[in-house]
Amino acid sequence: MLELPAATDAPPEAAEPITLVDPELVAALSAIPNFDTLTAETLGDFRSIMGDAAPTDANDTVAVERIEISSSLSALLYHPSRPMLAEPAPAMLNIHGGGFVMGTAAREDVLMRDLCARHSMVILSVDYRLAPEAPFPAPLNDCLSGFDWLTSHGGGLGIASHQIGIRGVSAGGGLAAGLALRLRDRGRAVPSWLWLLYPMLDDRTAGAPGTGDFVWTRAANLFGWTSYLGTEPGHAGTHPYAAPARAESLAGLPRTFIATGSIDLFAAEDMEFARRLLEAGVPVELHVYPGAYHGFNLIASASVAERYRLDAERAVARFIANTTT
């Protein structure tokens, strides 16, 4: 007969956080920034770490230029060299991460060049304004301006108007989802797909046990959301365009690819967002990588990072193939 533990028995001890990490990702923790000490006083130092990285020189297959969208917004534009554009090209708005308070478009330059060449894709990677100097809705407005620029200049760039997707990483993933909601609600042209990598979706983040111990921690998250919202997070009045997890309905959003790590602080809210997309009838592909913390994909030598790269690559190829008409 099965014996249940007595009510007074102590619960099993929680595993040490480091034992939850994929073994191939452990060593990299000494080289990856830990943002637990992110504050108004240390923000400048962290911005330097996560800041400008000069784009590499353009090659024969990819052309890159910095464009000025407005007096307060510039972006890096990637497009296949003209001889490659034999037919209308897919396009993507790219929104970098950084907890709403740091990061630049140039940090993802190598990846954007690769995606541009691999898919003959036009990419606009925006340098949106950062909080706390520019809180919500300024960063989202900048992303909207970037999307509108792509749609309005599509003809001259050879873009297929029905093949414009949005990619967002971390805070950029939250901005991407918020932008998709905003475009849906205003009846404007909506993206054909969303690619969200460990998106930052919910200002009420608590994080499941065993998550948020590495890289992007609860303390860093509190600072990021407070900076973006201009007030401490968790208030009932937070707008769903700022925190997409608060949206009453996710119906009408485009097909979505979501990837996160099992020990990422955002794992629970990302899985919940995927569940709600499914309930709303939105095609969604969700990957939760065991033992992966925030930023795991940057450890290129790790098997889990390679699995993510292949999963994302296949998803983008399917997105493009499924929007050709």
N, C-alpha and C positions, 0 to 999 in steps of 0.2 A: 504494500500500500504506500502510495506517495505521501510523504510527510511534508507539510508546508512549514516554513520557518516561523517561529513564534514572533508575535508582533513586537516583542521587545528586542529581537535580534538586530544588531547594527547592520546597516546596509554595507555592501561590499565597497572597499576603498576605490576611489576613482583612479584610473590609470594616470601615470605621470604624463604630462602633455607631450614630451619629446618622444615617448613610445608610440604615439599615434601618428607620427610623421613618417611618410614614405622614406625608407632607408636611403634612397638615392637623393633625397632632398635635405637630409639632415645637415651635411657638411656645408651646404650653401647658406645656411642660416647665419653663419659668421660673416658673410659678405653682403647679404641683403640688408638694407636699412630696416631697423625696427622703429616704427613710428609711435611707440608708446609714450615718448617724451615730446610729442608734437604739441606745441603751445604757441600763443601769440609771440612769445619771446624767442622761440626756436624756429619759427616758420621760415625766416630768411635763410637759415642754414639748410633746412630741408629743401627749400626751393632751389638752392644752389646744387644740391645733390640730384634733384629731379629735373633740373632746368635744361637750358638750351644745349642741344647737341647739333652741331652744324650738319646740314644735309650733305650726303656724299655727292660727288659729281655725277651728273646725269650720264647715261650711256646711250648706246644706239637704239635701245628698245623702249626706254622710258624717259620722258621729258618731265622736268620738275621746275615749277616756278612759284614764287611767292606772290600772291595777289592781295590787293586791298579791297575788301568787300565794303567796308565803311571806315569812318574816321577812327573807330575803336576796335575794328575787327580785321585781322588778316588771316590768311590760310595758305597752306601748301597745296598746290594743285599738281596732281600726277596724271599723266595721260600717255597712252602708247604713242610712240613716234608715228607721225602721219601715215607713212606707208602701210602701217599695220591696221589702220582703221578702214577696212574694206566694207564694213557694214556697221549699223548702229551698235554702239558699245554699251554694256551695263555700266552703272555708276554707283558710287558709295560715298556717303558722308561719314567721315571717321571722327569720333569724339574721344579724345584721350582721357586717361584716368588721373588720379591725384587727389582724391578726397574733396573735390571742389575747390581746393586751396592751392594746388601746385600742379606741375606738369606742363609739358609743351607738345605741340604737334610734332616737332622735329625728333622727339625721342623715339617715335615709331617709324622713322624714315625708312629703315631697311625693310621692315615688314611691308610698308605701303608700296615700295618699289617692287617687291616680290609679287604682291597681289596684283598690282597693275600689269606686270608683264605676264603673269601666269594666266590671267583671265581676260586680257585685253580690256581692262576696266579703267574708267576714269574715276579718280578718287580726289575728294576735297577734304583735307584734314584741317580742322578749324582750331585756331588759338583763341578760344573763348575767354572772356574776362574771368578773373578768379575772385573768389571770396577770400577774406571778409571785405575787401575793398569794394567788390561788386557782388552783393548777395543776390539771391533769387528775387526777381526773374531774369536778371541781366545775363547770366551764362546761358540760360535756356533761350532767351531772345537772340543771342549770338548764334546758337545752333540753328534756330529757325531761319535766321538770315542766310546761313550757309546752305541750308536745304533749298531755300527759295532761289539762291544764286545758281545752284546746280540746275534747277528746273527751268529757270529763265534763260540760262546760257546753254542749255542742252543742245539746241540745234547747231550752234557754232562749234561745239565740242564733239559732235557726232554721237550724242547720248541717246539711247532708247528711253523715251520718257516713262515707259512702264517698267523699267528695270533699274530703279534707283533704290538701293537699300541703305540701311544705317547700321554702323558698327559702333559699339560703345564698350569701354573697359572700365569696370569699377564705378567711380562717380560718373564717368562717361556713359556707362550702361544705364545709370539712372536718368541721365539727361536724354539718352536715346529713347528710352521708354516714355519719359515725360513728353518729349517732342512728338512721338507717335500719337499719344493721347490728345495732345493739343491740335495736331493736324486733323485727326479724326473728328474732334468735336466742332471744329470750325468748317468742316466740309471742304477742306482744301486737298490738294494732291497728297496722298499718303504714301509712305514708303512701301515698296513691294516686299520687303523682308527686314527682319531685325536680327542682328548678331550681337548677343550680350555675353560678355565674359565677366564672371563674378560681379554682376551688377549691384550697385548700391541703391536699393529701392525703397527702404522703409526707415524713416527717422525714429521709429519706435524700437529699433533693433535691440533685442536682448541677447540673441545668440544662444544656440543650444550648448549644453555642456560639452567641453572638449573642443570648442571652436573659439577663434579669436585670440589665441594665445601667442600667435606669431605674426610678425610683419604688421598687418593692419589690426590693431587691438581695439578694445572697447573705449579706452581713453582717447585714442586717435579718432575713432568714429564720432565720439561726442564732440570733439573739437571741430571736425569737418562739418557735421550737421549744424552745429551752433553757428559756425561761420557762414554757412550757406543760407540758413533760414533767418539769421539775424536775431535769433532768440533760442533758448534751449529747446531741443526737440521734444516731441511727444505731445504737444498741444493738440486739442481736438480740431482746431481750425487750420492745420497744415494743409496746403493745397495739394491735390493729387498730381498736378504737373511738377511739383517739387519732389514729392515722394509718391511715385506711381503705385506703390502697394496700397495706397489709400483710395484708389479709384473705385467707384461703386461697381463699374462694369468694365471688363476688358474686351468686350465684344467689338468687332470691327478692326482690331489690330491685325497687322500682317503676320504671316507665318514667321516663327521665331525659333532661333537656336540659342540655347542657354547652356553655359558651361560654368561649373564652379567646383571647388574642392570640398571634401568632406569635413575638413577642419578649418575652412574659411569662415570668418565671422558671419558672412552673408549666406551661408549654405541653406539655412532654414527658410529665410525669406525668398531666396531664389527658387527653391523647390515649391514653395507655396504659390509664387507667382506663376510658375509653370502649371501647377494644378489648376489655378483659376483660368489660365488661358485655355486649357483643355475643356473646362466646364463651359467656357464662352464659345466653344466651337472653333477656336483658333488652332491651326496646325502648329505643334510645338515639338521640338527635339531637346531633351534635357540630358546632360551628362554630369554626373557627380563623381569626381575622381578620388578614390580612396587615398588618404594620407596626404592630400594636397592642400597647402596653405595659400593665402592670398599672394599672387605673383608667381605661382609655381611654374607657369609657362615660360618664364624667363630663364629657367634652368634647362637650357636646350639639350644637355646631355642626358637628362633624366628620361626614363621610359615613359613616365606619365605625361611629360611635356610633349613627347613625340606622339602619344596617343591623342592628346588634345589637338595637336596641329593637324593630324590626319582627319580627325572627326570634323574639325572646323572647315578644312579644305573641301571635304566631301559635301558638307552642308551648303557651302557657298556655291559649289558647282551645281548642286541640285536646285538651289534658289534661282540661279541664272537660267538653267535648263527649263524650269517650270514657269518662267515668265517671258518666254520668247514670243508669245503671241498676245 
